[in-house]
Amino acid sequence: MTTVPETLAAGESAVGAVGAATALLDDYRPGSDRLLASPTRTLLARGVRAHVPHDTRPLKERVRIALSTARAAGRPDPMVIGAIPFDPAARAELVVPTVVRRAPALAADPLITLPAPEPEPVAWTVRPVPAPERYAAAVAAAVERMEAGEFTKVVLARALDLTGDRDPGTASMLQRLARRDPHGYTFAMPTATGATLLGASPELLVSRRGATLVANPLAGSVPRSEDLAEDVRRAASLLESPKDLHEHSVVVDAMRAALAPFCAELQVPARPTLVRTAAMWHLSTTLHGTLATSGTTSLELASALHPTPAVCGAPTAPARRAIGQLEPFERGLYTGIVGWEDAEGDGEWVVTIRCAEVSGRTLRLFAGAGVVAASDPAAETAETGAKFRTFLDAVGAEL
């Protein structure tokens, strides 16, 4: 096995073979490092050479200038890495790091199969925001508004605030998230507030490599079961569920429409397949495209897609208004995007779900569900509870 082919800039390094990716995971330092592990590579970024500024210029232009400036200063292959909020107009937390270490995907490293350290015993106080019954009421209100014709889909989220009697350890939580789903997208990014955005997302928004783009929307979900026969039954039922297939088609159609203007060719499968995580089954469609022009960057594609109906709803404007009225908290970086882009415009951008904001002994966990006219409030509440499992298992807490 060899490392992912990369041109390395001064101050960057690539490590190869057994232990390459897990070495970066082990070397992660909370509070300063930025780690992103995907099915194609593992990145550990250290230090800040420059922040991407927040102003009225398009984000893709600010990123292009930051990368051009870094290259002019002697970095032959600079990179921008970080997170973009749910609200595209809010401040993005993107930097040009001082050093980037690279390795193959975690799933390609045999050492990723070794067990993660068990969570330290922490006494957790858990506060739902809002309470489950209030969340169910919000889902019911959204269904009524859909029946009145206001919108066709909205994604409603809820949060869990956890306070421990001791610091659970950000690095150890990251280890457990990465080893639980090594084929997904694991990330840890410091935030402007001094917290860490920590997560294990199953969903690629879009990637670009040369003239090729890939997007993989997930919409329509069901919790896994520990009983094998029941787990298989749930997966098969999801593939035939009219409600979930409709929810999924809304997202795929919107992404097709957003990507088509950039593409000379765009392939969209007629029916979804299944993707599984440790906690959930998801309906999945993988779109493959060939760009019409070489100047279209990964971030330009991501910006054209974000926020998709998978995290917001459709149509976007009325769904976003409903989110602001029905959710009792600001999303911030949750349901934004996290990823990287290089000076050639290649990059990967991941939907920021299955995540938490971590600050010492306190965590805020997020989970959402896509609400359509056929949604049942109790079922959507249960779905968000199942999605919380990714992080609850990582910290040893119960809902």
VOSEVEX-766032 format. One record per residue (C-alpha): residue number from 0; x, y, z. Coordinates in nm, 3 decimals. Layout:
<dolums>
NUM X Y Z
...
</dolums>
This chain:
<dolums>
0 0.000 0.000 0.000
1 0.124 0.348 -0.085
2 0.018 0.694 0.014
3 -0.233 0.894 -0.189
4 -0.030 1.065 -0.465
5 0.021 1.426 -0.362
6 0.258 1.707 -0.440
7 0.385 1.815 -0.101
8 0.469 2.171 -0.014
9 0.752 2.277 0.211
10 0.657 2.193 0.565
11 0.424 1.910 0.455
12 0.487 1.542 0.488
13 0.327 1.216 0.384
14 0.362 0.896 0.580
15 0.292 0.559 0.427
16 0.212 0.194 0.487
17 0.079 0.033 0.803
18 0.008 0.284 1.078
19 0.023 0.589 0.851
20 -0.331 0.715 0.902
21 -0.367 0.609 1.264
22 -0.040 0.790 1.342
23 -0.207 1.116 1.239
24 -0.508 1.029 1.452
25 -0.278 0.961 1.748
26 -0.087 1.286 1.695
27 -0.396 1.508 1.690
28 -0.372 1.788 1.949
29 -0.705 1.936 2.064
30 -0.752 2.310 2.046
31 -0.502 2.382 1.770
32 -0.495 2.100 1.513
33 -0.745 2.036 1.236
34 -0.806 1.675 1.140
35 -1.017 1.544 0.853
36 -1.029 1.175 0.763
37 -1.222 1.070 0.452
38 -1.252 0.756 0.237
39 -0.971 0.896 0.018
40 -0.717 1.043 0.265
41 -0.633 1.155 0.617
42 -0.521 1.514 0.680
43 -0.369 1.662 0.996
44 -0.322 2.040 0.968
45 -0.118 2.222 1.230
46 -0.073 2.594 1.286
47 -0.225 2.890 1.100
48 -0.037 3.069 0.825
49 -0.341 3.281 0.732
50 -0.712 3.312 0.804
51 -0.956 3.345 0.515
52 -1.111 3.688 0.581
53 -1.482 3.755 0.627
54 -1.612 4.031 0.400
55 -1.858 4.098 0.118
56 -1.659 3.920 -0.155
57 -1.775 3.570 -0.259
58 -1.615 3.303 -0.040
59 -1.462 3.125 -0.339
60 -1.281 3.449 -0.430
61 -1.150 3.500 -0.076
62 -1.023 3.142 -0.070
63 -0.861 3.182 -0.413
64 -0.674 3.493 -0.297
65 -0.562 3.326 0.028
66 -0.421 3.031 -0.166
67 -0.259 3.254 -0.430
68 -0.097 3.464 -0.158
69 0.039 3.154 0.015
70 0.177 3.021 -0.313
71 0.341 3.357 -0.389
72 0.504 3.342 -0.044
73 0.681 3.019 -0.139
74 0.429 2.742 -0.071
75 0.400 2.541 -0.393
76 0.088 2.347 -0.286
77 -0.108 2.541 -0.021
78 -0.438 2.424 0.120
79 -0.739 2.581 0.290
80 -0.913 2.370 0.554
81 -1.196 2.430 0.801
82 -1.571 2.474 0.841
83 -1.849 2.683 0.685
84 -2.172 2.753 0.879
85 -2.528 2.652 0.795
86 -2.594 3.017 0.706
87 -2.368 3.080 0.402
88 -2.361 3.452 0.485
89 -2.210 3.392 0.832
90 -1.836 3.386 0.903
91 -1.656 3.083 0.763
92 -1.380 2.934 0.978
93 -1.121 2.854 0.711
94 -0.742 2.880 0.739
95 -0.427 2.817 0.542
96 -0.236 2.593 0.786
97 0.137 2.611 0.851
98 0.196 2.236 0.813
99 -0.016 1.961 0.659
100 0.060 1.594 0.717
101 -0.113 1.350 0.484
102 -0.178 0.977 0.479
103 -0.411 0.730 0.308
104 -0.764 0.671 0.432
105 -0.816 0.540 0.785
106 -1.002 0.240 0.642
107 -0.686 0.143 0.450
108 -0.479 0.130 0.770
109 -0.496 -0.215 0.934
110 -0.434 -0.058 1.276
111 -0.772 0.117 1.263
112 -0.928 -0.217 1.360
113 -0.763 -0.203 1.702
114 -1.013 -0.106 1.971
115 -1.045 0.256 2.073
116 -0.981 0.345 2.437
117 -1.289 0.300 2.652
118 -1.454 0.624 2.766
119 -1.340 0.745 3.105
120 -1.622 0.714 3.359
121 -1.802 1.048 3.348
122 -2.125 1.137 3.528
123 -2.329 1.318 3.264
124 -2.617 1.560 3.307
125 -2.823 1.558 2.987
126 -3.061 1.839 2.887
127 -3.258 1.811 2.562
128 -3.312 2.132 2.361
129 -3.605 2.131 2.309
130 -3.774 1.857 2.512
131 -3.878 1.560 2.293
132 -4.248 1.647 2.317
133 -4.179 2.003 2.202
134 -3.974 1.872 1.910
135 -4.260 1.641 1.811
136 -4.497 1.938 1.827
137 -4.266 2.134 1.596
138 -4.271 1.845 1.348
139 -4.652 1.842 1.360
140 -4.659 2.219 1.302
141 -4.427 2.180 1.003
142 -4.652 1.911 0.854
143 -4.952 2.146 0.888
144 -4.761 2.420 0.708
145 -4.669 2.180 0.429
146 -5.032 2.079 0.391
147 -5.110 2.450 0.353
148 -4.858 2.468 0.068
149 -4.585 2.675 0.238
150 -4.303 2.432 0.151
151 -4.258 2.066 0.056
152 -3.984 1.960 0.301
153 -3.807 2.099 0.605
154 -3.527 1.952 0.815
155 -3.584 2.012 1.186
156 -3.306 1.959 1.437
157 -3.279 1.927 1.811
158 -2.983 1.936 2.046
159 -2.860 1.766 2.361
160 -2.654 1.964 2.612
161 -2.424 1.735 2.812
162 -2.231 1.847 3.119
163 -1.985 1.607 3.275
164 -1.824 1.595 3.616
165 -1.488 1.582 3.437
166 -1.338 1.654 3.094
167 -1.416 1.353 2.870
168 -1.107 1.416 2.652
169 -1.154 1.547 2.298
170 -0.874 1.332 2.155
171 -1.016 1.010 2.297
172 -1.365 1.096 2.167
173 -1.214 1.152 1.823
174 -1.045 0.811 1.842
175 -1.375 0.638 1.919
176 -1.563 0.821 1.643
177 -1.297 0.738 1.385
178 -1.265 0.372 1.480
179 -1.643 0.323 1.495
180 -1.698 0.432 1.131
181 -1.356 0.444 0.956
182 -1.520 0.447 0.612
183 -1.695 0.777 0.685
184 -1.577 1.135 0.735
185 -1.429 1.209 1.077
186 -1.334 1.565 1.167
187 -1.210 1.785 1.449
188 -1.187 2.161 1.394
189 -1.124 2.439 1.648
190 -1.388 2.712 1.641
191 -1.369 3.087 1.690
192 -1.542 3.049 2.027
193 -1.268 2.826 2.166
194 -1.470 2.505 2.128
195 -1.398 2.211 1.898
196 -1.633 2.098 1.622
197 -1.609 1.720 1.645
198 -1.797 1.472 1.431
199 -1.827 1.164 1.212
200 -2.041 1.247 0.910
201 -2.158 0.984 0.662
202 -2.235 1.239 0.388
203 -2.011 1.381 0.116
204 -2.152 1.705 -0.022
205 -1.915 1.722 -0.318
206 -1.556 1.646 -0.415
207 -1.354 1.758 -0.716
208 -1.042 1.597 -0.855
209 -0.937 1.744 -1.188
210 -1.239 1.748 -1.416
211 -1.431 1.489 -1.212
212 -1.687 1.566 -0.943
213 -1.865 1.330 -0.707
214 -2.162 1.412 -0.484
215 -2.334 1.169 -0.249
216 -2.657 1.299 -0.093
217 -2.816 1.098 0.188
218 -3.183 1.148 0.273
219 -3.433 0.901 0.413
220 -3.314 0.708 0.717
221 -3.403 0.435 0.963
222 -3.226 0.328 1.286
223 -3.019 0.009 1.283
224 -3.120 -0.288 1.497
225 -2.891 -0.513 1.701
226 -3.100 -0.810 1.582
227 -2.964 -0.915 1.241
228 -3.299 -1.024 1.094
229 -3.470 -0.703 1.207
230 -3.179 -0.494 1.079
231 -3.212 -0.652 0.732
232 -3.590 -0.604 0.738
233 -3.549 -0.235 0.820
234 -3.299 -0.187 0.538
235 -3.527 -0.356 0.285
236 -3.827 -0.156 0.407
237 -3.637 0.171 0.370
238 -3.568 0.093 0.003
239 -3.944 0.062 -0.057
240 -4.072 0.339 0.172
241 -4.276 0.595 -0.030
242 -4.217 0.862 0.235
243 -3.838 0.814 0.241
244 -3.807 0.773 -0.136
245 -3.995 1.102 -0.182
246 -3.773 1.275 0.074
247 -3.466 1.142 -0.106
248 -3.586 1.241 -0.453
249 -3.638 1.602 -0.340
250 -3.271 1.621 -0.245
251 -3.136 1.445 -0.556
252 -3.345 1.659 -0.791
253 -3.222 1.978 -0.625
254 -2.859 1.867 -0.644
255 -2.896 1.765 -1.008
256 -3.034 2.110 -1.090
257 -2.754 2.286 -0.901
258 -2.469 2.084 -1.054
259 -2.591 2.055 -1.413
260 -2.483 2.410 -1.517
261 -2.122 2.325 -1.424
262 -2.109 1.992 -1.604
263 -2.047 1.868 -1.958
264 -2.186 1.537 -1.833
265 -2.373 1.441 -1.516
266 -2.474 1.087 -1.429
267 -2.756 1.042 -1.177
268 -2.877 0.688 -1.093
269 -3.250 0.632 -1.124
270 -3.289 0.473 -0.780
271 -3.103 0.509 -0.451
272 -2.899 0.243 -0.279
273 -2.827 0.192 0.091
274 -2.545 0.324 0.307
275 -2.503 0.206 0.664
276 -2.331 0.354 0.964
277 -2.304 0.201 1.308
278 -2.635 0.365 1.404
279 -2.839 0.423 1.087
280 -2.939 0.302 0.741
281 -2.957 0.584 0.482
282 -3.085 0.608 0.126
283 -2.789 0.712 -0.089
284 -2.737 0.832 -0.445
285 -2.391 0.894 -0.592
286 -2.374 1.154 -0.868
287 -2.074 1.158 -1.103
288 -1.998 1.454 -1.327
289 -1.743 1.587 -1.571
290 -1.683 1.961 -1.542
291 -1.743 2.179 -1.846
292 -1.455 2.412 -1.756
293 -1.136 2.357 -1.557
294 -1.183 2.679 -1.359
295 -1.473 2.550 -1.149
296 -1.341 2.478 -0.799
297 -1.463 2.233 -0.539
298 -1.572 2.521 -0.315
299 -1.767 2.681 -0.599
300 -1.955 2.353 -0.643
301 -2.010 2.321 -0.268
302 -2.140 2.678 -0.246
303 -2.385 2.612 -0.529
304 -2.524 2.313 -0.338
305 -2.521 2.442 0.021
306 -2.756 2.417 0.200
307 -2.918 2.119 0.028
308 -3.272 2.000 0.103
309 -3.105 1.722 0.305
310 -3.019 1.973 0.580
311 -3.257 2.262 0.511
312 -3.563 2.175 0.303
313 -3.738 2.280 -0.016
314 -3.790 2.539 -0.138
315 -3.486 2.673 0.047
316 -3.608 3.019 0.152
317 -3.939 2.920 0.319
318 -3.777 2.610 0.473
319 -3.503 2.824 0.625
320 -3.762 3.065 0.766
321 -3.946 2.773 0.925
322 -3.623 2.645 1.080
323 -3.566 2.986 1.237
324 -3.919 2.985 1.378
325 -3.938 2.622 1.498
326 -3.585 2.550 1.628
327 -3.501 2.710 1.967
328 -3.126 2.749 1.899
329 -2.883 2.880 1.640
330 -2.728 2.605 1.429
331 -2.391 2.772 1.381
332 -2.158 2.521 1.214
333 -2.405 2.232 1.246
334 -2.543 2.137 0.900
335 -2.275 2.353 0.744
336 -1.986 2.199 0.554
337 -1.635 2.098 0.656
338 -1.348 2.022 0.423
339 -1.048 2.139 0.226
340 -0.943 2.288 -0.107
341 -0.602 2.321 -0.270
342 -0.467 2.581 -0.511
343 -0.572 2.371 -0.812
344 -0.934 2.381 -0.699
345 -0.947 2.016 -0.596
346 -1.108 1.938 -0.261
347 -1.363 1.753 -0.051
348 -1.657 1.911 0.133
349 -1.861 1.711 0.381
350 -2.202 1.785 0.534
351 -2.151 1.870 0.902
352 -2.383 1.621 1.071
353 -2.337 1.361 1.350
354 -2.140 1.625 1.531
355 -2.100 1.815 1.855
356 -1.946 2.135 1.984
357 -1.705 2.039 2.263
358 -1.578 2.280 2.526
359 -1.413 2.123 2.827
360 -1.673 1.938 3.032
361 -1.965 2.057 2.814
362 -2.090 1.923 2.483
363 -2.376 2.026 2.258
364 -2.486 1.741 2.032
365 -2.705 1.790 1.725
366 -2.939 1.567 1.524
367 -3.207 1.638 1.267
368 -3.473 1.466 1.059
369 -3.623 1.543 0.721
370 -3.992 1.629 0.758
371 -4.231 1.582 0.466
372 -4.610 1.576 0.451
373 -4.618 1.203 0.535
374 -4.396 1.242 0.843
375 -4.504 1.111 1.182
376 -4.387 1.331 1.473
377 -4.311 1.036 1.701
378 -4.110 0.859 1.429
379 -3.905 1.170 1.350
380 -3.833 1.221 1.720
381 -3.717 0.859 1.744
382 -3.497 0.906 1.436
383 -3.315 1.200 1.592
384 -3.267 0.995 1.909
385 -3.105 0.718 1.706
386 -2.876 0.968 1.533
387 -2.756 1.093 1.872
388 -2.618 0.743 1.934
389 -2.304 0.815 1.728
390 -2.186 1.067 1.983
391 -2.347 0.926 2.295
392 -2.154 0.602 2.240
393 -1.833 0.801 2.194
394 -1.871 0.965 2.537
395 -2.035 0.678 2.724
396 -2.361 0.865 2.785
397 -2.728 0.761 2.763
398 -3.019 0.956 2.621
</dolums>
